Amino acid sequence: MIKLGIITGIAMEAKLLERFAVNPALLVGHAGLEPGAAYLAAEKMIAAGATALMSFGLAGGLNPAISAGAVILPAEIRGAATLPCDIAWTKRLAALFDVTPSLMAHAPGVLTTAQAKAEVFAATGAAAADMESYGIAEVAGIHGLPFAALRVVADTAADAIPSTALKAMNSDGRIRPGAAALGALTRPWQIPGLIRLGGRTATAMNKLETLARLGAPSLFGLM
């Protein structure tokens, strides 16, 4: 029996997807932000019966030409090695969402500055980066399972991530409202950046919702 295991980075991405996960063959989980968390989450998903794996959620833009809300469908993930996505599945996703496959880079942590993003872009040529896809792809390769990734750009190549935003987030990606409010009060100069990041993230989450609504019933083109 086919079962698609979809792994997100943070809880709000998983909750969004779960709203449309009416197909019993669709399994949803989130990894959190700790190093190696996506790898472990992928192994757990396979133990739960997944026969294919997908990485789904937000990404940080690397290519300066890409705006918030852009859909990233990688043909491969570039990190310590270059890991391929399933060719046939990626082609079906490209047709389903009318998007051209590109490249994704692995980020071991959040890329908080425009300079850090520019360095990864120069090294990889990737359109965007995330922390989860590489580990999930590794596990899929080890087990010989199909893998695909579908990501949406939130922060762009020019955007810095305010430290307040990072400190207000738990290791599983959940926002602590009290910490966020306190951070804004103690670092008011970061408020414009927080507002800008919030707007970009809202745009990206709206696009993710569209992808989930269209893709979840058919297991995102897997079948």
C-alpha positions as CSV (number, residue, x, y, z in Angstrom):
1,M,0.0,0.0,0.0
2,I,1.3,3.4,-0.9
3,K,1.8,5.9,1.9
4,L,3.2,9.3,1.5
5,G,5.1,10.7,4.5
6,I,5.3,14.5,4.4
7,I,7.7,16.2,6.8
8,T,7.7,19.9,7.6
9,G,10.2,21.9,9.6
10,I,7.9,23.7,12.0
11,A,4.5,23.0,13.6
12,M,2.5,25.6,11.8
13,E,3.4,24.1,8.4
14,A,2.3,20.7,9.6
15,K,-1.0,22.1,11.0
16,L,-1.7,23.8,7.7
17,L,-1.2,20.6,5.8
18,E,-3.2,18.5,8.2
19,R,-6.3,20.5,7.4
20,F,-6.2,19.0,3.9
21,A,-4.9,15.5,4.8
22,V,-8.1,13.7,4.3
23,N,-6.5,10.9,2.3
24,P,-5.6,8.1,4.8
25,A,-2.5,7.3,2.8
26,L,-1.1,10.7,3.7
27,L,1.1,11.0,6.9
28,V,2.1,14.4,8.2
29,G,4.8,15.3,10.8
30,H,7.2,18.1,11.7
31,A,10.8,17.8,12.5
32,G,11.7,20.9,14.6
33,L,14.8,23.0,14.2
34,E,17.4,20.9,16.0
35,P,20.4,19.6,13.9
36,G,19.6,16.2,12.5
37,A,15.9,16.4,13.4
38,A,14.7,16.0,9.8
39,Y,16.8,12.8,9.4
40,L,15.3,11.3,12.5
41,A,11.8,12.4,11.6
42,A,12.2,10.7,8.2
43,E,13.2,7.5,9.8
44,K,10.2,7.6,12.1
45,M,7.9,8.3,9.1
46,I,9.2,5.2,7.4
47,A,8.7,3.2,10.6
48,A,5.1,4.4,10.5
49,G,4.7,2.9,7.1
50,A,5.7,5.6,4.6
51,T,6.7,4.3,1.2
52,A,7.6,7.8,-0.2
53,L,8.9,10.9,1.5
54,M,8.3,14.6,0.8
55,S,9.7,17.8,2.3
56,F,7.1,20.6,2.5
57,G,7.2,24.0,4.0
58,L,8.9,27.4,4.0
59,A,12.4,28.2,2.6
60,G,14.8,31.1,2.6
61,G,15.4,32.7,-0.7
62,L,19.0,32.8,-2.1
63,N,18.5,34.0,-5.6
64,P,18.0,37.8,-5.4
65,A,15.5,37.6,-8.3
66,I,13.0,35.5,-6.3
67,S,10.2,37.1,-4.2
68,A,8.3,35.9,-1.2
69,G,5.7,33.4,-2.2
70,A,7.7,31.8,-5.0
71,V,7.3,28.0,-5.2
72,I,10.5,26.0,-5.2
73,L,10.4,22.6,-6.7
74,P,14.0,21.2,-6.6
75,A,15.4,18.7,-9.0
76,E,18.2,18.1,-6.4
77,I,19.3,19.2,-3.0
78,R,22.9,20.5,-2.6
79,G,24.8,20.1,0.6
80,A,27.8,18.0,1.5
81,A,26.8,15.9,-1.5
82,T,24.2,16.5,-4.2
83,L,21.1,14.4,-3.6
84,P,18.6,13.9,-6.4
85,C,14.8,14.2,-6.2
86,D,12.7,11.5,-7.9
87,I,12.7,12.6,-11.6
88,A,9.2,11.3,-12.6
89,W,7.5,12.5,-9.5
90,T,9.1,16.0,-9.7
91,K,7.9,16.2,-13.3
92,R,4.4,15.4,-12.2
93,L,4.6,18.1,-9.5
94,A,5.9,20.6,-12.1
95,A,2.8,19.9,-14.2
96,L,0.4,20.0,-11.3
97,F,1.6,23.3,-10.0
98,D,2.9,24.9,-13.2
99,V,6.4,25.5,-11.8
100,T,9.9,24.9,-13.3
101,P,12.2,22.6,-11.2
102,S,15.2,24.3,-9.8
103,L,17.9,23.7,-7.1
104,M,17.7,23.7,-3.3
105,A,20.6,24.1,-0.9
106,H,20.9,22.7,2.6
107,A,21.4,25.1,5.4
108,P,22.6,23.7,8.7
109,G,21.0,26.5,10.6
110,V,18.8,29.6,9.9
111,L,20.5,31.9,7.4
112,T,20.1,35.2,9.3
113,T,21.8,37.7,7.1
114,A,21.8,38.7,3.4
115,Q,25.6,38.0,3.4
116,A,25.1,34.4,4.6
117,K,22.5,33.9,1.9
118,A,24.7,35.4,-0.8
119,E,27.6,33.1,0.2
120,V,25.4,30.0,-0.1
121,F,24.0,31.2,-3.4
122,A,27.5,31.7,-4.8
123,A,28.6,28.3,-3.7
124,T,25.5,26.3,-4.9
125,G,23.6,28.4,-7.4
126,A,20.4,27.2,-5.6
127,A,17.2,29.2,-5.7
128,A,16.5,28.7,-2.0
129,A,17.7,26.9,1.1
130,D,16.1,25.0,4.0
131,M,17.2,22.9,6.9
132,E,15.1,19.8,6.3
133,S,15.1,18.6,2.7
134,Y,18.7,17.3,2.7
135,G,18.2,15.0,5.7
136,I,14.9,13.7,4.4
137,A,16.5,13.0,1.0
138,E,19.4,11.2,2.7
139,V,17.0,8.8,4.4
140,A,14.9,8.3,1.3
141,G,18.1,7.4,-0.6
142,I,19.2,4.9,2.1
143,H,15.9,3.1,2.0
144,G,15.4,3.3,-1.8
145,L,12.2,5.3,-1.5
146,P,11.0,8.1,-3.8
147,F,11.7,11.6,-2.5
148,A,10.4,15.1,-3.6
149,A,10.5,18.5,-2.0
150,L,8.0,21.4,-2.4
151,R,8.9,24.7,-0.7
152,V,7.8,28.3,-0.7
153,V,10.1,31.3,-0.2
154,A,9.3,33.3,2.9
155,D,12.4,35.5,3.7
156,T,14.1,36.7,0.5
157,A,17.8,36.9,-0.3
158,A,17.9,40.5,0.9
159,D,16.1,39.9,4.2
160,A,17.8,39.6,7.5
161,I,16.1,37.5,10.3
162,P,15.8,39.6,13.4
163,S,17.3,37.9,16.5
164,T,14.0,38.6,18.3
165,A,12.2,36.2,15.9
166,L,14.7,33.4,16.5
167,K,14.7,33.8,20.3
168,A,10.9,33.7,20.4
169,M,10.8,30.3,18.6
170,N,11.0,26.9,20.4
171,S,13.1,24.1,19.1
172,D,10.0,22.6,17.4
173,G,9.2,25.8,15.6
174,R,6.4,27.0,17.8
175,I,6.3,30.8,18.5
176,R,6.2,31.9,22.1
177,P,4.0,35.0,22.0
178,G,5.3,36.4,25.3
179,A,8.9,36.1,24.3
180,A,8.1,37.7,20.9
181,A,6.4,40.7,22.6
182,L,9.2,41.1,25.2
183,G,11.8,41.0,22.4
184,A,10.0,43.7,20.5
185,L,9.9,45.9,23.6
186,T,13.5,45.4,24.4
187,R,14.7,45.7,20.8
188,P,12.4,48.2,19.2
189,W,14.8,48.8,16.3
190,Q,14.0,45.3,15.1
191,I,10.2,46.0,14.8
192,P,10.3,47.0,11.2
193,G,12.2,43.8,10.3
194,L,9.7,41.8,12.3
195,I,6.8,43.4,10.5
196,R,8.4,42.8,7.1
197,L,9.2,39.2,8.0
198,G,5.7,38.7,9.2
199,G,4.3,39.9,5.9
200,R,6.6,37.8,3.9
201,T,5.7,34.7,6.0
202,A,2.0,35.3,5.6
203,T,2.4,35.5,1.8
204,A,4.3,32.2,1.8
205,M,1.9,30.5,4.1
206,N,-1.0,31.5,1.8
207,K,0.8,29.9,-1.1
208,L,1.5,26.8,1.0
209,E,-2.2,26.6,1.7
210,T,-3.0,26.7,-2.0
211,L,-0.4,23.9,-2.7
212,A,-1.8,21.8,0.1
213,R,-5.4,22.2,-1.0
214,L,-4.6,21.3,-4.6
215,G,-2.0,18.6,-3.9
216,A,-3.1,16.7,-0.8
217,P,-6.1,14.8,-2.3
218,S,-3.9,13.2,-5.0
219,L,-0.9,12.6,-2.7
220,F,0.9,15.5,-4.5
221,G,1.1,13.6,-7.8
222,L,2.6,10.5,-6.2
223,M,-0.2,8.3,-7.6
